[in-house]
Amino acid sequence: SVIIVVVVVALSLVLAFLAALALAKFRFYGRKAFIVLILGVQMVPLTALIIPLYIMMSRADQVNKLTGVIAMYLTFVLPFTVWTLRGFLLGVPRELEEAAMVDGSTRFGAFVRVLLPLVGPGLVATSIFAFIQAWNEFIIAYVFLQSPEKQTLMVWLASFTSLRGTEWGPLMAGATLTALPVVVFFLLIQRRIAFGLTAGAVRG
């Protein structure tokens, strides 16, 4: 679970930030269609895609492999992260970057010193939601990971329910332990949200 979630969150933030930056700051052919496509992907229920995904990943020899699960997790985490980061980037006034360039900064310098710190809270908030989405995902991990040593914690929790009934005590203990990494991750990065609210701002 840790390996899958860390890779998914890192890749989704990098790819989503670049895509959201292009959607928010640049005008190009097909931009609106791409935004509609992102919304459309989020509307498709995951259960409807399991069979075609299994056939496709089986042909690519990615069944029962962490790389295949990571690739599939990205397909439903990326649209959400792109849409969320686009909203944060649209909220940053273009005048701040222009003021930095007027003061002698390059476009890349304005991006690093002004835009990136102001979008910091958005990156932190998006990483939290991406972490929760990937951490709590069950269907893909249950279908595509057959080996016990590769299965995620969500699949492990499902093992407490069998034909003999549900072992409520061990299940609740396991659910509590499974929720702890999410809480710890949030506590580690929640300070960055408050810090990013003022970082990169200009003095009047």
C-alpha positions as CSV (number, residue, x, y, z in Angstrom):
1,S,0.0,0.0,0.0
2,V,2.8,2.5,0.9
3,I,4.7,1.8,-2.3
4,I,1.6,2.2,-4.5
5,V,0.3,5.3,-2.8
6,V,3.6,7.1,-2.6
7,V,4.3,6.5,-6.4
8,V,0.7,7.4,-7.4
9,V,0.6,10.7,-5.3
10,A,4.1,11.8,-6.6
11,L,3.4,11.1,-10.2
12,S,-0.2,12.5,-10.1
13,L,1.0,15.8,-8.6
14,V,3.8,16.3,-11.1
15,L,1.7,15.4,-14.2
16,A,-1.5,17.1,-12.9
17,F,0.4,20.3,-12.1
18,L,1.9,20.5,-15.6
19,A,-1.5,19.8,-17.2
20,A,-3.4,22.2,-14.9
21,L,-0.8,24.9,-15.6
22,A,-1.3,24.6,-19.3
23,L,-5.1,24.6,-18.9
24,A,-5.2,27.6,-16.6
25,K,-2.5,29.9,-18.1
26,F,-2.4,29.1,-21.8
27,R,-4.9,29.2,-24.7
28,F,-4.7,26.4,-27.2
29,Y,-6.8,24.4,-29.6
30,G,-8.9,21.7,-27.8
31,R,-8.5,23.2,-24.3
32,K,-12.3,23.2,-23.6
33,A,-12.7,19.7,-25.1
34,F,-9.9,18.5,-22.8
35,I,-11.6,20.0,-19.7
36,V,-14.9,18.3,-20.7
37,L,-13.1,15.0,-21.2
38,I,-11.7,15.3,-17.7
39,L,-15.2,15.7,-16.3
40,G,-16.4,12.9,-18.4
41,V,-13.8,10.5,-17.1
42,Q,-14.7,11.3,-13.5
43,M,-18.4,10.4,-14.3
44,V,-17.7,6.9,-15.5
45,P,-18.2,4.4,-12.6
46,L,-15.1,2.3,-11.9
47,T,-17.0,-0.9,-11.8
48,A,-18.0,-0.5,-15.4
49,L,-14.3,-0.4,-16.5
50,I,-13.0,-3.5,-14.5
51,I,-13.6,-6.0,-17.3
52,P,-12.0,-4.0,-20.2
53,L,-9.2,-2.9,-17.9
54,Y,-8.5,-6.5,-16.9
55,I,-8.4,-7.6,-20.6
56,M,-6.1,-4.7,-21.5
57,M,-3.7,-5.2,-18.6
58,S,-3.7,-9.0,-19.1
59,R,-2.5,-8.4,-22.7
60,A,0.2,-6.1,-21.4
61,D,1.2,-8.7,-18.8
62,Q,0.5,-6.3,-16.0
63,V,-1.9,-8.4,-13.9
64,N,-0.7,-9.2,-10.4
65,K,2.0,-6.5,-10.7
66,L,2.3,-3.3,-8.7
67,T,3.2,-1.3,-11.9
68,G,-0.1,-2.2,-13.5
69,V,-2.1,-1.2,-10.4
70,I,-0.2,2.1,-10.2
71,A,-1.0,2.8,-13.8
72,M,-4.7,2.1,-13.2
73,Y,-4.8,4.2,-10.0
74,L,-3.4,7.1,-12.0
75,T,-6.3,6.9,-14.4
76,F,-8.8,7.9,-11.8
77,V,-6.6,10.0,-9.5
78,L,-5.2,12.2,-12.3
79,P,-8.5,13.7,-13.6
80,F,-9.4,14.8,-10.0
81,T,-6.0,16.3,-9.3
82,V,-5.9,18.1,-12.7
83,W,-9.3,19.7,-12.1
84,T,-8.5,20.7,-8.5
85,L,-5.1,22.2,-9.3
86,R,-6.6,24.1,-12.3
87,G,-9.0,25.8,-9.9
88,F,-6.1,26.9,-7.6
89,L,-4.0,28.2,-10.5
90,L,-6.9,30.2,-11.8
91,G,-7.2,31.8,-8.4
92,V,-3.7,33.3,-8.6
93,P,-3.8,36.7,-10.3
94,R,-1.7,36.9,-13.5
95,E,-0.6,40.4,-12.4
96,L,1.6,39.0,-9.7
97,E,3.7,37.2,-12.2
98,E,3.8,40.2,-14.5
99,A,4.9,42.4,-11.6
100,A,7.7,40.1,-10.8
101,M,8.9,40.2,-14.5
102,V,8.6,44.0,-14.5
103,D,11.0,44.0,-11.5
104,G,13.5,42.0,-13.6
105,S,12.6,38.4,-12.9
106,T,12.5,35.9,-15.7
107,R,9.3,34.0,-16.5
108,F,10.8,30.9,-14.8
109,G,11.9,33.0,-11.8
110,A,8.4,34.4,-11.4
111,F,7.0,30.9,-11.6
112,V,9.3,29.6,-8.9
113,R,9.3,32.7,-6.6
114,V,5.7,33.8,-7.0
115,L,3.3,31.3,-8.6
116,L,4.7,28.1,-7.0
117,P,4.5,29.3,-3.4
118,L,1.0,30.6,-3.8
119,V,-0.2,27.3,-5.3
120,G,1.5,25.5,-2.4
121,P,-1.8,25.1,-0.4
122,G,-3.4,23.7,-3.5
123,L,-0.7,21.1,-4.0
124,V,-0.9,20.1,-0.3
125,A,-4.7,19.8,-0.4
126,T,-4.7,17.9,-3.6
127,S,-2.0,15.5,-2.3
128,I,-4.2,14.8,0.7
129,F,-7.2,13.9,-1.4
130,A,-5.1,11.9,-3.9
131,F,-3.5,10.0,-0.9
132,I,-7.0,9.2,0.5
133,Q,-8.3,8.1,-2.9
134,A,-5.4,5.8,-3.6
135,W,-5.2,4.5,0.0
136,N,-8.9,3.6,0.2
137,E,-9.2,2.0,-3.3
138,F,-10.4,-1.6,-3.1
139,I,-11.9,-3.0,-6.3
140,I,-8.7,-2.6,-8.5
141,A,-6.4,-4.0,-5.9
142,Y,-8.8,-6.9,-5.2
143,V,-9.2,-7.9,-8.8
144,F,-5.7,-7.3,-10.1
145,L,-3.5,-8.4,-7.2
146,Q,-3.8,-12.1,-6.5
147,S,-0.6,-12.7,-4.6
148,P,-1.1,-12.2,-0.8
149,E,2.3,-10.4,-0.5
150,K,1.3,-7.8,-3.1
151,Q,-2.2,-7.1,-1.9
152,T,-3.1,-3.8,-0.3
153,L,-4.4,-3.1,3.2
154,M,-7.9,-2.7,1.9
155,V,-7.9,-6.2,0.5
156,W,-6.4,-7.5,3.8
157,L,-9.3,-5.9,5.7
158,A,-11.8,-7.7,3.5
159,S,-10.3,-11.0,4.6
160,F,-11.9,-10.6,8.0
161,T,-15.3,-11.2,6.4
162,S,-15.8,-14.8,5.4
163,L,-18.6,-17.4,5.0
164,R,-18.4,-18.0,8.7
165,G,-19.3,-14.4,9.4
166,T,-17.4,-11.1,10.2
167,E,-14.7,-11.0,12.8
168,W,-15.7,-7.6,14.1
169,G,-13.0,-7.2,16.8
170,P,-10.0,-7.8,14.5
171,L,-11.7,-5.9,11.7
172,M,-12.1,-2.8,13.8
173,A,-8.5,-3.0,15.0
174,G,-7.3,-3.4,11.5
175,A,-9.4,-0.5,10.2
176,T,-8.0,1.7,13.0
177,L,-4.4,0.8,12.0
178,T,-5.2,1.4,8.4
179,A,-6.5,4.9,9.0
180,L,-3.4,6.0,11.0
181,P,-1.2,6.6,7.9
182,V,-3.7,9.0,6.5
183,V,-3.9,10.9,9.7
184,V,-0.1,11.0,10.0
185,F,0.3,12.2,6.4
186,F,-2.2,15.0,7.0
187,L,-0.5,16.1,10.2
188,L,2.9,16.2,8.5
189,I,1.9,18.5,5.7
190,Q,-1.1,20.5,7.1
191,R,1.3,23.3,8.2
192,R,2.2,23.9,4.5
193,I,-1.4,24.9,3.9
194,A,-1.2,27.9,6.2
195,F,2.4,28.7,5.1
196,G,1.4,28.8,1.5
197,L,-1.4,31.3,2.0
198,T,1.1,34.2,2.3
199,A,4.3,32.8,0.6
200,G,5.1,34.5,-2.7
201,A,2.9,37.6,-2.1
202,V,4.2,41.0,-3.0
203,R,4.4,44.0,-0.7
204,G,2.4,47.1,-1.5
